[in-house]
Amino acid sequence: PSTLFRADRECELRTRSPLQLEKNIEFYAIRLQPGASLASAPHFEGTREMFSVARGRARVSASTSDIALSAGDTAHYRADVPHAIHCEGSETLEGYLIVSYR
């Protein structure tokens, strides 16, 4: 079962991993509306994220890097720096995010 973590006009974020795994590994399903972003402050040192696009187009920014993604693409990046997932284009972005803490 999933737990609704955030839901508003721009973003729906559902936790797909068991809560007892929090701060070890986390799995989320994400929906972002066109033009919306999911921005995060730096996590603990050594934290990494992997984001896979199921539908739509995304731009992932982490520190000074920007990565363009389309459906079927996956990016992995540092999450111990400011980072964000942006919905690009006119289609709703749907994807999956894994956060891995070290």
C-alpha positions as CSV (number, residue, x, y, z in Angstrom):
1,P,0.0,0.0,0.0
2,S,1.1,3.6,-0.6
3,T,0.9,6.5,1.7
4,L,0.0,10.0,0.3
5,F,2.9,12.2,1.4
6,R,1.9,15.4,-0.5
7,A,-1.0,16.4,-2.7
8,D,-1.7,19.8,-4.1
9,R,-2.5,21.4,-7.4
10,E,1.1,20.9,-8.7
11,C,2.4,17.7,-7.1
12,E,1.3,14.3,-5.9
13,L,3.9,12.3,-4.0
14,R,3.2,8.8,-2.7
15,T,5.4,6.8,-0.5
16,R,5.7,3.2,-1.9
17,S,8.3,1.8,0.6
18,P,7.6,0.5,4.1
19,L,8.0,3.3,6.7
20,Q,10.4,1.2,8.7
21,L,12.9,1.5,5.9
22,E,12.8,5.3,6.1
23,K,16.4,6.8,6.2
24,N,17.8,3.6,4.6
25,I,16.0,3.5,1.3
26,E,12.8,5.2,0.2
27,F,10.6,4.6,-2.9
28,Y,8.1,7.2,-4.2
29,A,5.6,7.6,-7.0
30,I,5.5,11.2,-8.3
31,R,3.1,13.2,-10.5
32,L,4.0,16.8,-11.4
33,Q,1.8,19.1,-13.4
34,P,3.2,21.0,-16.4
35,G,5.6,23.7,-15.1
36,A,5.7,22.4,-11.6
37,S,8.8,21.4,-9.6
38,L,9.7,19.2,-6.6
39,A,12.6,21.0,-5.0
40,S,14.6,19.5,-2.1
41,A,17.1,20.9,0.3
42,P,20.3,18.7,0.7
43,H,19.8,15.4,2.5
44,F,22.4,13.7,4.7
45,E,25.9,13.5,3.2
46,G,26.3,10.6,0.8
47,T,22.6,10.5,-0.1
48,R,21.8,9.6,-3.8
49,E,18.6,9.6,-5.7
50,M,17.5,7.8,-8.8
51,F,14.5,9.1,-10.8
52,S,12.8,7.2,-13.6
53,V,10.3,8.8,-16.0
54,A,7.2,6.8,-16.8
55,R,5.3,9.5,-18.7
56,G,6.1,13.0,-19.8
57,R,9.4,14.9,-19.8
58,A,11.5,16.0,-16.9
59,R,14.6,18.1,-16.1
60,V,16.5,17.0,-13.0
61,S,18.9,19.6,-11.4
62,A,21.4,18.7,-8.7
63,S,23.9,21.4,-7.7
64,T,25.2,22.7,-11.0
65,S,24.1,19.7,-13.2
66,D,20.9,19.6,-15.3
67,I,19.7,16.4,-16.9
68,A,16.9,16.2,-19.5
69,L,14.7,13.0,-19.3
70,S,11.9,11.5,-21.4
71,A,9.7,8.5,-20.8
72,G,11.8,5.5,-20.2
73,D,14.9,7.5,-19.0
74,T,16.5,7.2,-15.6
75,A,18.9,9.6,-13.9
76,H,21.0,9.1,-10.7
77,Y,22.4,12.0,-8.9
78,R,23.7,13.4,-5.6
79,A,21.0,14.4,-3.2
80,D,23.3,15.8,-0.5
81,V,23.2,19.1,-2.5
82,P,20.2,21.3,-3.5
83,H,18.2,19.3,-6.1
84,A,14.9,19.4,-8.0
85,I,12.7,17.5,-10.4
86,H,11.0,19.8,-13.0
87,C,8.1,18.9,-15.3
88,E,9.0,20.1,-18.8
89,G,6.4,20.4,-21.6
90,S,2.6,20.3,-21.6
91,E,2.1,16.8,-20.3
92,T,1.8,15.7,-16.7
93,L,5.1,14.1,-15.5
94,E,4.8,10.6,-13.9
95,G,7.8,8.9,-12.4
96,Y,9.4,6.9,-9.7
97,L,12.0,8.1,-7.2
98,I,14.4,6.0,-5.1
99,V,16.3,7.8,-2.3
100,S,19.3,5.9,-0.9
101,Y,20.9,7.0,2.3
102,R,24.5,6.0,3.2
